[in-house]
Amino acid sequence: MSGGGWRDAPGGPGAVRTELLQVTAADGVVLHGLLQEPERPRAAVLMMHGNSSSFYQPFFTYFAERMLATGWTTLRANNRGHDVVSRGDAPGSASPRYLGAAFERVDECRHDWAAWIDHLERRGRLPLVVWGHSLGAVKTAYYLARHGDGRVAAAVLASPPRLAHSRLAQGVHAEAIRRQLEEARRLAESGRPEALLPIALPTPFLCSAATYLDKYGPEERYDVVRLLEEVEVPVLVLTGEREVAEDLPFIGLPEAIEELGRRRPRLTHVSIPGADHHYTGRQPLAFERVAEWLAGLGLMT
């Protein structure tokens, strides 16, 4: 599925083509996205949302417009964690599959990233930068750590939460998180892995028992700091000054990233002063830092 056309963008890159896209991941999950490209694109950026968000939510709007104005093709794309609950198959399927943030398994995100990168490659839109926000940033690190995709030139990880059981199970919230994990494990072991739980920690949301165990269980498959040890492409990690002071999954993250960066010089951390998790009022500064970093890689000239 695709649809769209060219329009003039006053003060921007000239004529811009906008398309609504549909791709099907290798395991049959149907995904949608919004592609915008100038007449003569220099490169492409794939923008991936976080937990329960979507390509049509506003987080990437400003960043996409700025990248487009500098001559980049932008693709804001859904992954299977979009919205709280979503259909993971085409309408009319005899056996509906429910996904979204409530039912996804993070490991399966690699099918989504591959599907969208394949699409951009078929269109000849390389080099490619992947820009993930929140859980989308963790998933980007996971995909690159597990696949090492040579089509990706660099990655921007905006506010990746640290899904590290060993850290979350300490401190003042340890007992509450332990009880949540025990309830999720009880439901899964009693044959109800898809039973929904209202979760309070480490951040409020609604998910199935199996999904909670997948993200926050002791296996720690998705600890972004550990994942970044295996990512070979240049990576910029953005954090907001406010979120790392206030939000449980981000406390201590800048220090951990910077310590890792001393051993891996292709890893860069930038803190955005006064920024919350969505960079409210600070998006222009965040974009400036991203643009400077990309210019340093020779991708923004």
N, C-alpha and C positions, 0 to 999 in steps of 0.2 A: 504494500500500500504506500502510495506517496501522492502528494498533491500540493500545489503552490504555484508561485509565479514570481516574476521579477518586479521590483518596485524601486523607485529612487529614494535614496536616503540623504536628505539635505544635510550638509555639513559632515557627512560620514564618508563611507567608502565608495559612494556612487550607487549604481544599481545593485540591489541585494535580492537574492533568490531565497524564498522561504518555503519549506516543505514540511508537511507532517509525514512521518515515516513509521513503518511497521516492520519489525524483524522477528524471526522465530529462532530462539536459541536451540542448541543442539538437542536438548531434552524436551523440546516442544513448547516451551513457555513463550507466549506472545508478548512482545514489548513495543512500546511506542515512544516517539521522540520528536523533537523539533529541530530541524536543520536550517541554518541560515548561512549563506555564503556570498561573498562579493564576487564580482566578475573574474577577478584574477587573484585567487587566494594564495597566500604565501605558505600557509600551513593550516593545521586543524587542531581544535581542542575538543575533547570529549568531556562533558561535564556531568558528573554522577551525583545524584542527591543522596541524602542520608535517611535515617530511620523514619518510616511512615511518610516521607515527603514524596515529591514527584517532579517531573520535568516542568509541569505547569504551575508549580509553586514559585514564589518570587525570589528565592535566595540567589539564583544565578542570573537573574535578569540584568542587573547592572553590569556584572562581569562579562556576560555574553555581549552586551552592547559595546562595551569598551574593546573587547577582543575583535569584534566585527569591525569596528571603526579603524583598527590598525591593520586590517586586511586578512584576518583569520576566519576560516570556516569554523562555525560553532555548532556543536551538536549537544543539546540538552536532552538527556535520554533517561527513560525509566529503567530501573532494574527491578528484580522481582520483589524487592522490599518496599515498593511504592504503595502509599496509602496504608491504613491500618489493616484492612482486608481487601484483597483484589482477586479477580479471576486470573488464573495462570494459563488459561487455554483459550482457544478461539470460541466465540459465541456459538451455541448449538452443539457443543461437545456432549456426548452421551454420558460422560463421567466427569463432571465439573471438578476442577482442581483449584483449591483456594490457597492463595499465598498472601502477599503483603507482609508488613512488619510482624503481624501476629503469627504467621505460620512459616516464614522463610527459614532456610538453613543457610548460614553464611557461606559455607563451602561451595554451594551451588551457584554463587554469584559469578564464578569464573566462566560459566556458560554465557552469562549476560554480557560481560566485558568482551569476551571473544566475538560474540555476535555483532556488537556495535563496531568493534575495531575491524572485523572482516568487512562490514558494510563500507566504512570509510576507505579501506584499502581498495575495494572494488571501484570506488569513485576516483581513485588516484589522489586521495587527500592525505598525503604524508609529506613531511614528518608530522608526527602526532604527539600531542601532550594530553595526558589524562589528568583531569582536575576533579578530585572527589571532595565532598564535604561530609563531615561527621562520620556516620557509619560508612558512607560512600568512600571516604578517605581510607578507612580500615580495609574495605573490600578492594580498593585499588592496590594497596600494599600487599594484600593477600594474593591477588591475581598475579602481580609482578613477581612476588617471591616464589610462587608455585610454577609459573610458566616462563618467566624471563623473556617476554615477548619482544623480539627485536624491532618490531614496528613502532614501539613506543620510545620516543626520544627522551622524555622527561615526565615527571609527575609532580603535581601540586596536591598536597594533602592539607586541607583546611580543617582544623579542629578535629583530629581523629581521637575518639575516646579510647582510653586504655582498657581493653576487656581482659583484665588480668585478675583472676580469682584470688591469687595469693596476696594481692594488694587490697582488693575490695573486702576480703575476709578479715582485715585487720581494722583497728580503730573503733570509733564509737558506733559505727553502723554494722559491725561484724555480726552481731547476734541477729539483727533483722535480716541481713542477707542470708545467713545460715538457715533461718526459718523458711525463707522463700525458696531456697534451693531444696530443702527437705520436702516441702510441699510439691514442688515440681517433680522431684524424683519419685515421690509416692504416687502421683498421678500417672507418671510414665510407666512405672513398674506394675501398676494395677490395670494396664491396658488402655489408659486414657491419655496418650501423649499429646493429643490435639485439644485437650480441655484448656479453656482460657483462664488465665490468671490476671487479676489487676495488680500490677507490679508497682511498688513504691520506690525501690532502690535497685541499682544506683541512680536511675532516673525514672520518673513515672511513665508507664506505658502499659499497654495490654498485649499479652502474647500467650501462646500455648506453652504448656509445660516443657515440651521438647525443644521449642525455640529458646526458652530461658536457659535450659541446661546447655544448649549448643553455644550460646553466647557467653555465659557466665560460669560454666562448670569448671572443675579443676584441671581439665586438659589444657586450657589456655591456648587454644589453636589460633586465636585471633588477637593476641597481644601485639599491638602495632610496633612496639620497640623491638621485639624479637623478630617480627617479620622484616623490618627494615634492615636487619643484619644480612638478609638474603637478597635484597634488591640491588641490582647493579647499575641501573640508570640514575642520573641525577634526580634528587628529590628535594623539594622545598616543603617544609612543614610550617604552617601558619598556626599560631595560637592567639587567642584573645586574652589580654591582660586580666580582664574581669572573670572570664570563665575558669581560668586556672586557679583563681583565688577562691571561687565559690562553688564550683561544680565537682562532685566526687570523682567522676571518671577522668578528670583532667588535672587534678592536683598532683604535682610532681612530674607531670609529663614534660614540660620544657627542660628540666634538669636532666631527665633520662635521655631525651633526644640530643641535647647538647653533649652529653657524655659519649653517646654513641658516635656523634659527628666528629669527635676528636680522633676516632679510629677509622672513620669512613668519611673522607673529605668531600665526597660527592653528595653528602647529606647536609642540608642547611636548615637552620631553624630561625624564624623571625617572629617576634612577639609584636602584636599590634596594640599600642597603648589605648586603654579605655575600651577595648572591644569586648563584646559579649560573644556568645556562641554563633550568632548570625551576623556579627560585625556591624550592628546597627549604628548608623551614622559614621562608621569608620571604613565603609567599603572603598571609597576613593583612595584612602591611604593603603589599604590592603592591596588594591589593584596596582598601585605604584610599586609596591615591594615585589609583587609577582612580575611585573613588566621589567623591573631592573634585573631580577634574577634571570629571566628568560633572555634578556639582552646580553647578560654575561655568558650565556651558553651559545650566543650567536643565533638565537631563534627569533629575536625581536628587531633585527636590523631592517 
